[in-house]
Amino acid sequence: MEHKHEEILEAVLCASECGKYALEDVRKYCCVDFSDEDVSELERQGLLVRGEGKILFSREGKAHAEKIMRRHRLAEVLLKSILKLKNSEMEKIACEVEHALLPEVEESICTLLGHPEICPDGKPIPKGPCCHAGQRTISNTVVGLDELQPGEKGTITYIKPGSHSNLQQLISLGLNPGTVVTVHRKTPAFCIKYEQTELALDDEIAKNIFVWKVLGEEGRATEARA
């Protein structure tokens, strides 16, 4: 499929996530110019359906668009959380990656990141086969904070908000992506240390904080356990 047509499908999905289905709405979300003939071509391929001023997906079209969006948003998580790229650079590269990422590489990245459910903008990442299977490999070094043992360290890569208030509370406490935390103890309460702070966390909140395990003398990770 032409990259332009993939961009159109992605824009239709973005617009529909906001409850918008008009052609002009799709144009606003699309990063490339396209013609009416391009939309007609996607209709001929059975991916889009037009009617009553709306552009809608066929079942096949939505599945195709979700695959493109999944690659894009996984790339955003990788580029922003791990590689620390600026937003402008992240978006540009993610737009290129979404057209080129092989399925097996996509699954490896997803597994490596711990199957993230949201991108840096807080938008949902469609699940893939690896997510449904709960796939984990020995090379997966991004884990839930609750999986670290006392004495182990991890760098926060992203936080899956159980609720918006929980996320804001954690950020207000300085638990931002990039912060290095050490698990102090797990019983009788889950307790972490970071910078000059010692903090007890609810077990459910600890599960939603994903960290990149820090290897080394002080933060030796137990690969055999993973």
N, C-alpha and C positions, 0 to 999 in steps of 0.2 A: 504494500500500500504506500502511496506517496506520502511524504512527511506532511504536506499541506492538508491532506485528508485526515491524517491522524490528529493534527492540530484542531481541525474543525470538530471532530468527535470529542476531543478533550474539552473544547469550549462549550459544546452542547451540554456536557456533563457538569461543568462548572456552573453554567447558567441554571441548569435544572436543580442543582444543590441549593440555589437561592430562590427557587420557585419561579424562575423566569424561562420562557420558552419561545419568545418571539425572535425572529431572524436578527433584528437589530440588537437584541440582548446578546445573542451568540457572537455577533461581530465585536461587541465590547470586550468579551472574554477571550477572543481569539488573537494570538500574537502575529498572525499573518493575514494578509488581505485574501479574500476569496470571492468567487463569483457565484451567481445563481447556478451556473452550470456545474460547479463543484458540488453543490448541495444535491443537484439532480443526479450526479454520478453516484453519490453515496446512497441515494434512494434506489437507483438501479441495482446497486450491490446488496440491497436489502438491509441496510444498516440504519437508515433514517426514514421517517414517515412525516410528510407535511400535511397539514389540514387545519382549517379554521384559524389561520394565522399563527400556528404553533409548529415547532420542529420537535418531533419526539423520536425516541429510539425504538427500533425493533429490539427484540430480546437479544439477538446476536449483536446488534450494534452497541447495546449497553454493556454487554460482556467485553466487547472489544475495547470500548472507551475506558472501562474500569481497569483493564490491563495496562493501558497507556498511563492512566492517572497513577496507578500503583507504582510503576517504574519511576515516574516523575517525583512523587512524594517520598519514596524510599531514597532516591538520590538526594533530595533536599535534606533529609535527616542525616544521611552520611556526610554530606558536604558541610552542613551547619554544625552538627553536634560533634562530629569526630575531627573533621578537617578545619573547622573554625573559619570557613569562608564568610565574607561579607554577604549580605542579602542580595546585592546586585549581581555579584559573581555567582552565588549559589543558584539563582534563578536562571541565569544564562546557561550554565553548565547542565543543570537539571533538564532544561529544554532539549539539549543535545543528547543527553544520556537516555532519555525516554524512548528515543527512536532506535537506539543501538544495543541496549542491554539484552544479553541472551537470557533465556528463562532460567538456566542453571545458575548463572551469575546473580540474577535477581534473587533467587531463593537463598543463595549463600549470603548475600548482603542482608536480606531480611532476617535470616537466622543469626547472623553476626550481631545485628542490632537488637536482637531479642524480640523480634516481631512487633515493631512499633505500631500503634493504632492511630497515631496522629502525626502530622508533619509539623515543622517549626511554626507554621501559621495557625496550628490548632485544627486543621481540616482532616477529615478521616482518610486513612489509607486503606483502600480495599484489601481484603484478606486474600492470600494466595494458598496453594496447596500446603506449603510448609507451615503456614499459620494454623490451618485446620488440623494438621497432623501433630502440631506441637513439636516440630522438629528441633532437635538440639544435637550439636556435634561437639567433639572435643575441642574444636577450634573456636567455638563460640565463647568469646571473652566478655561479652556484654551480658550481664545478668542482673536479676533483681537484687537490691541491696540486702534483702533478707537471706540471700543464699551465701553471703560472705560469713566467714567464721570469725570469732573474736581475734583481734590482732591483724586481720586482713584489711587492706585499703582498696578503695575504688574511687575513680573520678566520675562524677555525675555526668551522664551523657544526655539524659532527658528524663522528664517526670511525666508519668501518665496520671492525669488528674482524676481522682475519684470524684471530685467536685471542684467547681471553680474556686470556692472558698478555701478548700484544702491546698490547691496549687498556690494561690496568692499568699496563704499563710507560710508555706514552705519557702517561697521566694523571699518573703519579708524576714525570714530567719536566716537568710544567707545561703540557702541550699539551692544555688543556681547551677546550671550546667557548667562544668569546669571545676567545681569545688571538689577538693579531695577530702573524703571522709574515711574514718577508721571505725570499724565495729569494735566497741569497747566491751560489751557483753550482750548476751541474748536472753539471759534469765537473771532475775525474775522479770525484767523488762528489757526490751530491745533498746540498746543505748549506743549512740555514736559520738565520736569526737571529731571536730573540724575547727581549724584555726584556733581560737581561744575558747571554743564553746563545747560543752557537753550537753547532749540533748537526748531525751527518751522519746521514742517514736512508737505509735500504735503499729502492731504487726501488719495490718492491712495497708497502712501508708508506706511502710518499708518495702512491701511487695511492689509498689507502684513507682519506686525510685530505681531507675536503671543506671548501673555504673559499669565503667570499663575497669576491669580488675587490674590493679597495679602490681606488677611483678617486681621482685627484688628482695633484698635482705630484710627490709622492714615490712614489706607488704607481700610476702610470699604467698602466691595463690596456689591452691591445691588443685592442679590440673587433673590429677587422677580422680578427684571426686566429681569433677564436672561431667 
